[in-house]
Amino acid sequence: MAYLKIDPMDYPLVEGEQWWVVHPNDATCELKIVPGSPAVCKTKGIEAFDIGTAYRVASVDEHSGWISILKDNMVCEMPLYIFARFFDATAFVRIRR
């Protein structure tokens, strides 16, 4: 299996973005992504992922802000803000109770 780690320097933060989809210290909501769950690519522009296609989440570390997505025979690791830019990250945000 191939491995690709997306360099944040190739996709720098833009104004209004933060590293995390939900900061780990946020008291009102949390990012809850379970490895194995599907994530849908919402826009073109990242490593040949196809718009509207569901890819499987391999792993996620909400504390360091990195996520790995499976594409064919490749594991693609990226910061959460890049995931949020190109995938349906808001689908994994839930209100803390």
N, C-alpha and C positions, 0 to 999 in steps of 0.2 A: 504494500500500500504506500502510495506517495504521500508526502507531507509538505504543506505550504504554510508558512507563517507570514501573514500580511504585515508589512512594516508600517507602523503609524505615520512615518515620514512620507509615505506614498499617498496617504489620505489624511492630511492634517486636519485638526479640529477647525471647524468654521465658527464664526460668531454665533453664540447661542447654544452651541453643543457643549456637553460635558462628557468626560470619559465614561461614566456609568449611565445606563438607561435610567436606573433609580439608584441614587447614592446609598451605599450600605447602611448609613446612619439615618436614613429617612424614617421618621416615625409614623408617617401616614400611609405609605404604600411600599410594596416590595416587588422585586423582579423574581418570578418563580418559573424558571425554565427547567424542566425535567429532562435529563439526558434520554435520548430516544424519541423525544417529541418532534413533530414536524415544524419547520419554519419555512414560510413562503417568501420567495424573492419578490420584492415589490417594484424594483426598478433595475434597469441595466447599468452596468458600469463596473462590476467587480468580478474579476477572475473567471469570466465566462459562465457565471450562474445565469440561468434563464428566468425571465420574468414569468410569474404565475406558477412556477414549479416549486413543489414542496421538497425540501432537503431535510435530512435527519440531523438533529443536534447530537454531537458525540459527547461533549462535555461543556460545562460552564463553571466559571469561578466568579461569582458575583463580587467577591471581596477584592480580587486583583483586577477585575474588569475584562477578562478574556473569555472567549467562547470558541468552540471548535464545531465546524459543520462538515458533514460527509457529503462528498460529491463524487459519484462513481467510485473509483478506487483511490480517492484522495481525501485526506483530512486537511481542512483549511482552518487555521487558527487566526482569529482576528480580535481586536479590541471591541468591546460592547458598543461603542459609539459608531463604529463602522457597520456592525451588525444592525444597529438601529437605523442607519442611513439607507441600507439596502434590503433589509428584511422586515417582517411584520413584528418587530420587537414589542410594540404596545400591546399586542395580544397576550403577552406574558406578564403584564403589570397587574397587580391586584391590590386592593385596599387592605391594610392591616386591620385586624379586628381584635 
